[in-house]
């Protein structure tokens, strides 16, 4: 990473964090589609955001300036950083009262970065990347196709990270425009004060927009009949980020529910171990792990039905319905939909019973509820150890076998608890960009690692 860049400062701040940042490599066409989706979500937002962007050069801003005029009308402030080009400051959008241009020095490391940072009381998102150097491209050299240029970084919806990055960006802007720094600092203070009482924007709709825009970019590749090898590389990058949009939404929802930033990774790890104890085939274990990463898309509260007439059509949760936009995730949507069924048929949405409930759904429902109960016992009972909480929760779930839970899975849960109490080391690892694609299609794992050059 470039020394002194915003990306480098954020990465350094999280080096010793229990949940370090996970970076990947993104093709330019992926970033364009992703940024357009996140920017256009401002137009339907409940509140007006502060938006800070870095465009590398003013010519890239000029390609977007008309769109930014519409976005500025819905924003409280837009700040655009770039090395200036002809027409950079003369465009009508640049003349708007809430649009500030910051002409970066050519030696400024931020001039090599591509940023989109959105902070509002009801919606946060950001893309934080910097372009690979000629040395990073290696022997193949810098690509001739502009859309094949690569950028290293990450993107997120997580409010804490977005706020932290906004503050880093404002600090960087101070040397160019101290008055702007003071203005932005005041706006950030105002936004954070309003956030507690603001109605949050529908994250499911935003993720659906991200997936739609990425899929449209895929369709454009097909229509343009790009050279086959390049098409495959770009297409994989797009699909990876479609999946990551869902993973990030699930993580954010789980963080809001539990306060634990590692909750989704923990559930995925437990589900994977359960699958191993059951001696499931590798493909099913990987699918179960992916379902674990996405389990937060479904509210955990369980209600019951007394018969199939009460849930004849198995309606999907809206967030799970969005998964069906990706054909490869339809099986995952089915698993998530039925994780709230009961063994005796009194669950929902379908009132399925016994082996009519998908095995992965039975496992995921058991694991997520068990993990929640263990954490609940630890919070509620003073001086209760993790081992004691595991034992107590297991007893409760054993009492519900044959009614709510598959009795054979409860037996396997007992083995898992024994392993945890004896020091079983779970591989609780936040998902990287490539991990999800590997779960979808193991055959492309090695190829994807090479193509995307993903690093931890």
C-alpha positions, 0 to 999 in steps of 0.5 A: 500500500502507498505510504500516507494513503487513506487505505494504508492508514486504515489498514495500519489502524486495524493490524492488531484488531481481532477482526483485521480488514480483508482486502481483495483485488477488483477490476475497474468494471466491477468498481464502476458498477459497485460505485454506481449502485451505492451512489444511486442508493442516495437518491432513495435514502431517508436522509441526506449524506456527506459523500467524499470521493477520490477519482485519481484524475479529474477526467474520471470525475468529468465522466460522472459529473452529470450523475453527481449533479443529481446526487448532489441535490439529495446530499448535504455535502459532496467532496471530490478529490482528484488531480485536476484536468481541463474542465474539472472545475468548470463543470456545472456540478462543480459550481453547486454550493454543496460540492467542493473540489480538492485538487490533489498534488500529483505526489499525494498518494491519495491521487492513486486511490479510488474512494467512495465514502457515504455517511448519513444518519440512515445509510453508510457505505464505502469503497476504498481502493488504490490502483495496482502499480506496474510492478504489481501487474508483473510480467503481463504488464498494465492491461490495455483494456481500461476496464481490466485495470485492477485496484486493491482494497475493500468495500463495506456497509459497516457504520463504524468503519465508514465513520473512521474512514471519513475522519481519516479523509477529513484529516487528509483534506485539512492541509488543502483546505482548513475551512473545509475540514472544520465544516466537514467535522461539524457535519459529521458531528451532526450526522452521528447525533441524528443516527440514533433516531433515524429510520435506517434505509432498507439494506436489502433494497441496496444490496439488490441494487448492487447485484442488479448493477453487477449483473448488468455489467456481466450482461454488457460483457456478453454483449460486447463479446470480449475475448473469452479469457478476459471475459471469464476473469471479469465475470468471476470478479463481478459474481464474487462481489454479488455474493460479497454484497449478501455476506456483508449485509448478513454480517451487518444484521448479525452485528446489530442483533448480537454486537459481535462482529465475528458472529457470522464467522462463528456460526459458519465454523460451527456449522462446518464442524457439525457437517464434518461430524456427520461425515457429510460430503465436501460439497455439502459442508461447503454449502453449509458453511456458506449458508452459515455466513448468510444465516443473518439474513433471516430473523432468528425469532421462531414462531409456530404454526398448527398446520400446513394451511397457515403457511401453504406457500412458504413465503421467503423473507425479503432478504432471502428472496433477493438471493434468488437473483443469483441462480447459484444461490437458490439452494442457499435461499432454500436452506435459509428459508427452512431453518425455522422449521420444527422437527414435529412440523410446528415451525414455519414457513412451510410446516415441514416435518422430519426429513422433509426439512432440508438437512442443512436447514435442520443443522443451521437452525440448531446451531444458530439457536444454540449459539444464541442461547449459550451467549444469552446464558453467559450474559444473564448468569453472573460468573457462568463460564463458557463451559458451564453455559454449553452444558446448560444449553445442551440440556435444554436442547436435549429436552426439545429433541423430537419436538423442535430439533432432529434427535440425531442432530442433537446427539451430534451437538453433544459431541460438538459441545464435548469437543469445544469443552476439551479445547476444539479450535474452531477456524473462525475466519472472516470470509475473503473475497474469494472464499465465497466463490470457492464455496459456490464452485470449488473447481474455480478456487485455484484459478480465482486465487491467481486471477484476483491475487487476494491477500489477507 
